[in-house]
Amino acid sequence: MIEKTYLDYLTERLDVPVYMEEPEDPGASYVVIQKTGSSIVSRVRSATFAVRSYGATLYDAANLSDQVITETLAMNPFNGVFSAESVSDYEYSNTQTKQYRYQAVLVIYY
């Protein structure tokens, strides 16, 4: 399951907790991965992820998002992953909870 593979990979490489859903009391800096879609073309599977990086400051969130992108692009070969691409990343702060966050959209090919 690519979600577990990606979760384990980021957990090993980042200095912050990585989750697949919003935790109740996460702390100031953490990452949440969410699979938003997948496809199979000529027996090659791909999965699209929205990855939210949270930080105590906007700079911290942006820096963490950059780390997520860098680590994801360096993912191959890892448990069947052979390529990854960054589609987009942008500020995505939550004005209701006043949390600084960035979101990256990444595709993993496996």
C-alpha positions in Angstrom: 0.0 0.0 0.0 1.7 3.2 -1.2 0.2 5.3 1.6 2.1 3.2 4.2 5.2 3.2 2.1 5.2 7.0 1.9 4.3 7.4 5.5 7.2 5.2 6.6 9.6 6.9 4.2 8.9 10.4 5.4 8.8 9.3 9.1 12.4 8.0 8.7 13.7 11.2 7.0 12.0 14.1 8.7 12.6 15.4 12.2 8.9 16.0 12.8 5.9 13.6 13.2 4.2 12.5 10.0 0.5 11.5 10.1 -2.2 10.3 7.7 -4.9 12.3 9.4 -5.0 15.4 11.7 -3.9 14.4 15.2 -5.7 15.8 18.3 -2.6 17.4 19.9 0.2 17.4 17.3 2.5 20.2 18.5 3.8 23.1 16.4 5.5 21.3 13.5 4.2 18.2 11.8 3.2 16.8 8.4 0.0 15.2 7.2 -0.1 13.2 4.0 -3.3 12.5 2.1 -3.7 10.4 -1.0 -6.0 12.3 -3.4 -6.0 10.0 -6.4 -4.3 7.2 -8.3 -4.0 5.7 -11.7 -2.5 2.8 -13.7 -1.1 3.3 -17.2 0.7 0.5 -19.0 1.1 -1.3 -15.6 2.8 1.7 -14.0 0.9 2.9 -10.9 0.9 6.4 -9.7 -0.5 8.1 -6.6 -1.1 11.8 -6.1 -0.6 13.1 -2.6 -1.5 16.4 -1.0 1.1 16.9 1.8 0.4 19.6 4.4 3.4 20.9 6.4 2.7 22.8 9.6 5.1 25.1 11.4 5.2 27.5 14.3 5.9 30.3 11.8 5.2 30.7 8.1 8.9 30.3 7.4 8.9 27.0 9.4 6.0 25.7 7.4 7.6 26.7 4.1 11.0 25.2 5.1 9.3 21.9 6.2 7.4 21.8 2.9 10.7 22.2 1.0 12.2 19.3 3.0 9.1 17.2 2.1 9.5 17.9 -1.6 13.3 17.3 -1.5 12.9 14.0 0.3 10.1 12.8 -1.9 12.0 13.6 -5.1 14.9 11.5 -3.7 12.6 8.6 -2.9 13.6 6.2 -5.7 14.5 3.4 -5.3 12.5 2.7 -2.2 10.1 -0.2 -1.8 9.1 -0.3 -5.4 9.0 3.5 -6.0 10.9 4.4 -9.1 10.1 8.1 -9.6 8.4 11.1 -8.1 7.4 14.6 -9.2 6.4 17.8 -7.6 3.3 19.2 -9.2 2.8 22.3 -7.0 3.4 23.8 -3.6 1.8 26.9 -2.0 0.9 28.6 1.2 -2.2 27.1 2.7 -2.5 28.6 6.2 -5.6 27.9 8.1 -7.2 31.2 9.1 -9.8 29.6 11.4 -7.2 27.8 13.6 -4.4 30.3 12.9 -2.0 27.6 11.9 0.8 28.2 9.5 0.9 25.5 6.8 2.1 24.9 3.2 0.7 22.3 0.9 2.6 20.4 -1.7 1.0 18.2 -4.4 3.3 15.3 -5.3 3.0 12.3 -7.6 4.7 9.0 -6.8 5.3 6.4 -9.5 5.6 2.8 -8.4 
